[in-house]
Amino acid sequence: MDDNIEEDFNDVMRTTQGRKVLTWVLDRTGIDKCAFNGQSNHTIFNEGRKSVGFDVVTMLKNADKDLYLKMIEEKLHE
C-alpha cells in the first residue's frame, strides 16, 4: 500500500466535499447497522461491507482524529 495513504486521506478530509463523500461511502458499508437479516449469504455479504467500513474508519482516525470527529459532527447536523 502507498506509504502516503494517511496523507492522502488527510487531503480528502480537509474539504467539506471530501468529508461528504467519505460519509456517503461509510453509510453504504452499513457500519451502523446490524448485518444479520435471516439469510446467511446476505449476512456474510453485509459483514464484508462492514469490514471495509471499519478499515476506512481506522484509516480516518489514524490520519487525523480531529477531522474524523468533524466529519461525524457534520453528519449529525445534516
C-alpha positions in Angstrom: 0.0 0.0 0.0 1.1 3.6 -0.6 3.3 4.9 2.2 1.5 8.3 2.0 -2.1 6.9 2.2 -2.7 8.7 5.5 -1.7 12.0 4.0 -4.0 11.2 1.0 -6.9 10.6 3.4 -6.0 13.9 5.1 -6.2 15.7 1.8 -9.6 14.4 1.2 -10.8 15.1 4.8 -9.6 18.7 4.6 -12.5 19.6 2.3 -16.2 19.6 3.1 -16.9 17.8 -0.2 -14.3 15.1 0.7 -15.9 14.6 4.1 -19.3 14.3 2.5 -18.1 11.7 0.0 -16.4 9.6 2.8 -19.6 9.9 4.9 -21.6 8.6 1.9 -19.1 5.7 1.5 -19.3 4.8 5.2 -23.1 4.9 5.1 -23.1 2.4 2.3 -20.9 0.0 4.2 -23.6 -0.4 6.9 -21.2 0.0 9.8 -24.1 1.4 11.9 -26.5 -1.4 11.1 -27.0 -5.0 12.1 -25.6 -7.3 9.3 -27.9 -10.2 10.2 -31.1 -10.4 8.1 -32.0 -14.0 8.4 -30.3 -15.2 5.2 -26.8 -16.4 5.7 -25.4 -15.3 2.3 -26.8 -11.8 2.7 -25.5 -11.6 6.3 -22.0 -12.7 5.1 -22.1 -10.1 2.4 -23.2 -7.4 4.8 -20.4 -8.3 7.2 -17.9 -7.9 4.4 -19.2 -4.5 3.7 -18.9 -3.6 7.3 -15.4 -4.8 7.4 -14.4 -2.4 4.7 -16.1 0.4 6.6 -14.2 -0.4 9.7 -11.0 -0.3 7.7 -11.9 3.1 6.4 -12.7 4.4 9.9 -9.4 3.1 11.2 -7.6 4.9 8.5 -9.5 8.1 9.1 -8.7 8.0 12.8 -5.1 7.4 12.1 -4.9 10.1 9.5 -6.5 12.9 11.6 -8.8 12.3 14.6 -9.9 15.9 14.6 -11.0 15.8 11.0 -12.8 12.5 11.6 -14.7 14.0 14.5 -15.5 17.0 12.4 -17.0 14.7 9.7 -19.1 12.9 12.3 -20.3 16.3 13.7 -21.2 17.5 10.2 -23.2 14.3 9.6 -25.1 14.7 12.9 -26.1 18.3 11.8 -27.3 17.4 8.3 
